[in-house]
């Protein structure tokens, strides 16, 4: 897979002029979005991985093989910024989600170790209201004993009311589950 950074955007005028289908990666702060992007693209530093949550503040576009774009947006649920900044970021993402015609798939990341949050459920409901296909990825599956992984995924399926077959357990450190996620992405955007 060939992955190239294209642009970081704050507003609509900065979005790339492209007709490629786009896949957006969303999730709460510190769920592992940047690690997910780096592991999926097999690049160590394509997306910045910080030690503290809330580092992504822009919409970042990455060209994948010249055939589709992977899009990284700021995480939600991390309030260590001013209300004005939170409002600005919310508007930036709302504009992207509701106006970007190239957007074909949302990859919703949740932490496999915990119940999905209300914010996770709100995002799922929001994408459903937009009739956006959702691929749910449970991160940090390596932190759960192998005998309890299916139970953890079933719990997420039940809490978010999504079919278990649409939920993928992954580990960015052990590189588990990424082939399946990649195949699911390609299936959705073709």
N, C-alpha and C positions, 0 to 999 in steps of 0.2 A: 504494500500500500504506500503510495506517495502522498504525503501530507504537507501542505504549505500554508503558512500564515498569510492571510490576505489583508485584513484591516481590523482595527478596533473602532467601533462606532458608538457615538452618544446619541445621535439623532438620525432620522430617516434619510436626510440628504447624504449621509456618510455610508449608508448601506451599499454594498457592492452592486454594480450594474451587471447583473448576471441572470441567466435563465435556468441555472442549475438547481435541481431540487435541494432543499435544505432540511437538515435534521438538527433540531435544537436539543441541547442537554440541559435539563433543569433539575433542581433539588435544593434542599436546605443547605445553608452554609456548613461546611466541614463534612459533607456527606461523601466527598471524593470525586467531584466533577472533573477537576484538572487531572487527577491521577487516572480517572477513567479514560479521558481523552488521550492522554499520553500512552496508556497501555493499549487502547484500541488501535491507535495509529503506529504503535511500536516505536515511538519517539520518546526520549527521556525528558525533553524540555520544550515540547511544542506549546503546551499550556503551562502557565506558571503555577507551581505548587508552593503555597505558603505554609508557615508554621502556625499562623493564626487564621481563623475563619474570616470570610468577608473580603478577601483580597481582590476578587474580580469585581470591577465596578463598571465595565463597559461590555458591549456586545462584541464578541470576538468571532471572526469568520475564518474558517480554515478550508482550503480547497483540498478535496480528496480525489486523487487520481484524475482530476480534470472532469469528473463526472457528477460530483455532488459536493455540497458544502456541509461541514459540521460546524455548528454554532454554539458557542459557550456564552451563557448569560449569568449575571450575578446570582448568587444564592439568596434564598429567602430565609426569614426567621432569625437573622442576625442583626440586632438593633444597635450596634455600637457605632452609630453615625447619627448625624443630626436628622431631625424630622424632615427638614427641607431636602436633604440629600436622599433620604428614603423615598420621599414623594417623587423626586426627580427620576430616581432609578425605576420606581414603579411605573411611571408614565412611559419611560423609555421602553420597558419590556412590554407593557400593554400595547403600545403602538406597533412594536415588532410582531407580537403574537397575533394581533387582530388585522394588521394591514399587509403583512408580507405574503404575497401570493405564492412565492417559491417554497414556503414552509409546508412540508409534506408529512413530517413525523416528529413527535415529541418523545424524547427518551427521559422518563422520570426516574431519577435515582432516589432510593431510600436505603437507609442503613439496615442491613439484614438482622442486626443484633437487637433492634428495638421495634416497638410498634410504630407504624406510620403516625406522623403528627397530624394535627388538624390542618396545618399549612399544606402538608402533602395531599391530604384529601381535597382541600380547596383547589389545588392545582389540577388534580385529576378531573374534578367537576368542571373546572374552567375549560380544560381541553375538550372534555366531552361536549360542553355547550358550543364550542367552535367546530364540533364534529371532526376533531383532529385525532388521527390514529395515535395510540400511546403504546410505547414499549416500556415496560417497567423493569428496571434493573436494580437488584438488591446487592449493594456493595458490601465489602468486608466479610464475605461469606466464609473466608478462611478463619475468621475469629470464632466461628461456631463449630462445635464438634461435628464430625461428619455424620454421626448418627442422628443429629438434631436439625440438619439443614433443611430437609424436606418439610419438617414441621414448621420451621421458621418461614419458609416460602408460602406454605398453606395459610399461615396466620396473616401474612401480608395480603395474600389473595382475598381472604375473607374480609379483612378490615377495609380494603380499598375497593372491594366488589369488582375485581378484575379476574378473568380466567387464569388459573394456575399456569396454563400453557403459554401465556403471554408474559410470564415473570421469569427473569433470568438471574440466577445467582452468579456473582463474579467476585474475583479477587484480583486487584491490580498488582499486588505483590507477588502472588503465585501464578498470575496470568491464566486464571481459571475462567472459563465461560465466554471468552471474547470471540471465538470462532462462531459460536451460536448467535451471539448478539450481532456480529457483522452480517451473517447470513439473513437474519431477521430484518436488518436495516435494508439490505439490498432487495429483499422480497417486497418490502413496503414501498420503496421509491421507484421501482421499475414500472 
